[in-house]
Amino acid sequence: WDFIDLVNKHGIAWHEKTLGQLFCDDSAQQIVDMLVDECEKGNVAFRLRSEVLSVAKDDTGFTLELNGMTVGCEK
């Protein structure tokens, strides 16, 4: 239900079809825009065309080895 609350918070109109399927009244692009907006608020960095070589959990979060760089995130 957290996701539906987020959709409502962003003012995206939606409706339910059979078997609980949820659809935007207008365009699915609204969901993409919402997710990008939320990522920007959280200072998320998008790494396109990056291969994840490994993921390791440590005391503070996670470390990812990508092709050409190491990135980390907190829990």
C-alpha positions in Angstrom: 0.0 0.0 0.0 3.0 2.3 0.4 3.3 2.5 -3.4 -0.4 3.4 -3.8 0.1 6.1 -1.2 3.0 7.4 -3.1 1.0 7.5 -6.4 -1.8 9.3 -4.6 0.7 11.8 -3.1 1.9 12.7 -6.6 -1.7 13.2 -7.7 -1.7 10.4 -10.3 -5.2 9.2 -11.0 -5.5 5.4 -11.4 -8.1 2.7 -11.5 -8.3 -1.0 -10.8 -9.1 -3.6 -13.4 -9.8 -7.3 -12.8 -7.6 -9.3 -10.4 -6.3 -6.2 -8.7 -4.4 -4.8 -11.7 -3.8 -1.1 -11.3 -3.5 1.3 -14.2 -2.9 5.0 -14.6 -5.9 6.9 -15.9 -3.6 8.9 -18.2 -0.1 7.5 -18.9 2.3 5.1 -17.4 4.9 7.8 -18.0 3.5 9.5 -14.9 4.8 6.6 -12.8 8.3 6.9 -14.4 8.3 10.6 -13.7 7.2 10.0 -10.1 10.0 7.4 -9.5 12.6 9.7 -11.0 11.3 12.6 -8.9 11.6 10.4 -5.7 15.1 9.3 -6.7 16.2 12.9 -7.2 14.9 13.7 -3.7 17.0 10.8 -2.3 20.2 11.9 -4.3 20.1 8.7 -6.3 22.7 8.5 -9.0 21.7 6.6 -12.1 24.5 4.4 -13.6 23.5 3.5 -17.1 25.3 0.8 -19.1 27.1 -0.4 -16.0 27.8 -4.0 -15.3 27.5 -5.1 -11.7 30.5 -7.4 -11.0 29.8 -7.9 -7.3 27.7 -6.8 -4.3 29.0 -7.1 -0.8 27.3 -6.3 2.5 29.3 -4.5 5.2 28.6 -2.8 8.5 27.2 0.4 7.0 25.4 -0.9 3.9 26.5 -2.3 0.6 29.4 -1.9 -1.8 29.0 -2.6 -5.5 31.8 -3.2 -7.9 30.9 -1.9 -11.3 32.8 -2.0 -14.5 35.2 0.9 -13.8 34.1 2.0 -10.4 33.1 1.1 -6.9 30.0 2.6 -5.3 28.4 2.2 -1.9 25.1 2.8 -0.2 24.0 3.0 3.4 21.3 0.8 5.0 
